[in-house]
Amino acid sequence: MRVLIADDEVLLREGLARLLEDVGFEIAGRCGDAGALLRMVEARRPEVAIVDIRMPPHEGDDGLVAAQEIRRRHPDIGVLVLSHHLESRYAMRLLEEAPERAGYLLKDRLSDVAVLADALRRIGEGECVIDPTIVSLLVARKRQRGPLDELTEREREVLALVAEGHSNNAIGQKLYLSRKTIEAHVSQIFMKLDLRDSHDRNRRVLAVLAFLRSG
Amino acid sequence: MTVAARAAPSPRWSVPSPLRQFVPVAVFAAVATATVAIVGKRPDVARAGDSAAALAGELAGGALLVAAALAAQAWRPRPRFTGPLAAAGIGWLLFEWNSPGAGPAFTAGLVLYALWPPLLAQAALRGPDERPLGRPAVALLIVAYATSLGMLGLVAAAVYDPLAQGCLDCPANHLLVASDADSWHELGQLGLVLSVIWTAAFAVLAYGRLTRLSPAGRRVAAPVLVPAAAALALFGAAALHGRERGFMSNDPTDRALWVGEMAALAIVAVGVVWERVRSRRARSALARLVVDLGASPPPGGLEGQLADVLGDRSLRLLHSLDAEPGWIDSEGHAAALPRDADRVATSVVAGGREVSVLVHRRGLLDDPGFAQEIASAARLAIEHERLHASRRAQLERLRLSRARLVATADAHRRELERDLHDGAQQRLLTLSIAIRLARRRLGRGDPALERELAAAESELGVSLAELRELAHGLFPMVLSNEGLGAALEVLAERTPRLVTGALPDGRFAAPVESAAYFVVSEALRREPNGDVAINARREGDRLVVEVRTEAELTGEATAIEDRVGALGGALVADLHHLRAELPCGS
């Protein structure tokens, strides 16, 4: 798989490139700011671009803005945004226009090459990926009594995995349950939360995230 | 404390000397005595005739003008107004001297009998506030004097031979140059026609002047100008009546007009005194003001009270600051002195320093004596208000300095947050990637070393998480990027026990947003375990942040008070509830 790395910290960029090469990824290019990223994506057409949220010139959310631009211009190229921000806000901004082929991970996960590789592969296959820490914070959030209280412990587990972007198959594997069981859980959850189930897996993620964020 | 007009230097305040008063009184007494004698001798040619009441009225008309002039001069010296006015009062009697009964004064009577109208015109055009005459008025006065004193007086006298005109008992005309009855007749006709013209022109000029004056200026000028114009119009009517025969006489029409002139002169005198009555009235209002001020001067209410007393709704009272230039209003806000020509500033001076200033319509405080009285009457109140205002100004300054301190601290925290992200965090990440690479290179060769590297890597992970929390606690980027509502939402995501109610959508000034955020984060710190519910909304020009906690808030609210106070906001705090109101404009 060909990936492109955009991060303004050179050492980190190089380290990450070597790590990914080690596990069989092909590095299509490296760059350090949003402008160069957009040009390089245009020229080299990677499968996925790994983008640091914080990049020159403004050091704010330039990376996120560039990632949204890539999604708009090249729907077939995936983006994985790496962020220091634990908030679902930025993840939501990335996903709400087009949830497929997009991912949002905490930057801390970089060294965990297994997680990283898994995320890149899922994005390459058209899924969306949300950092589990962010989802668990959302699920744990204190709120006025509502439909979330009616979920069983298992259903909550399934809900969190749905929010992270996993398919029913993947959820089944993680929880050692059959696909049928997971499907039953999911439809239960959607009924209890009064959400419209969507056959598009990524739309489903978006609906769950929006529900969780609504507080 | 004294008052000085700033726009124009105040006239020198001098006590009128008894001698100066004595001169016009003595002259008037002498002229009046002579007039009584002349009228008594030949009542048949006198306007007063043989009626004692008419003579008394005639004398009273002159006396009133002289008395009014003296009084006006005593209140405030203004010789260019009072001089011609007193002279007109005396001249009014000289009309009777143009009589065979005048004896040695006959020649003077021939020359001066028609002098009072130009004198009155001059006094009225100057007005009690001694305005500059202006070109049209000067031209008019030249015509008036040339007609009355020149044509009807000196030139007519030069050709008037009493004997040749059939006045057998007339005293000698000392000014006679050549006896010429025809010329005398024509001169008289021409002079009277000119008198009609200039008195009519005076009425037009007076009307124009009154319409151009400011209301305050009109209040001063009109009581004199209007009756003077009436007196002169009656004189003009008498001139029109005598035009054919070429001289003024005492037929019934002449006498009727003369009574009217007398009444108009009396009204002029009243008009001069009226100014004084008006200022007396203002003074008694001032006295009431003093009583009111003694009772309870509301902060900032002094300006309104002075405006009422002086009848100028636009009046402003400004104060100086103790150690710096510039003016403040009663609220302590900086204020500029008005620059427009229609308004002037009258300063209140204490200890040789301009401490306060009254900004008012031009002409309102023309009498510096009155301004003086206002200053001393309201002295304590003005000083009280000034101290109050300068205290407010100082507090405001202090608040601004607090706000700057907070803003600086915020800026530093933001910078520190950025440094942590871009520096330490990136380094640690690079390090953890390096360790991971090393572990992969190592393979399964050395299990002990592999375990140690794995431990180091997980330590690094913990450090990164802690660093992220630290950076966010320093200053949440989302607050400056997306505003208060987003930042509180994010805070609620990170802090599950924080329950958010209404959150504002729009943006506020950075200090307001950061203070509101601080109220919430500080409440979370002071109530570390239980649920915390928050509500933030805009109410008019305030951002209201409310925090309710399950358990009691521990510790002091000082930190929040400081933050809210620095913005001039208000904080209500009890054990389970905080309510902060932050001014945020509208």
Interface residues (C-beta under 8 A of the other chain):
Chain A: E9 L11 L12 G15 L16 R18 L19 D22 R54 E59 G60 D61 H84 H85 L86 E87 S88 R89 K107 D108 L110 S111 D112 V113 L137 L138 A140 R141 K142 R143 Q144 R213 G215
Chain B: R418 H421 D422 Q425 Q426 L429 T430 S432 I433 A434 I435 R436 L437 R440 E457 L460 G461 L464 A465 R468 A471 H472 M477 V478 N481 E482 A486 E489 V490 A492 E493 R494 P496 R497 L498 V499 T500 D531
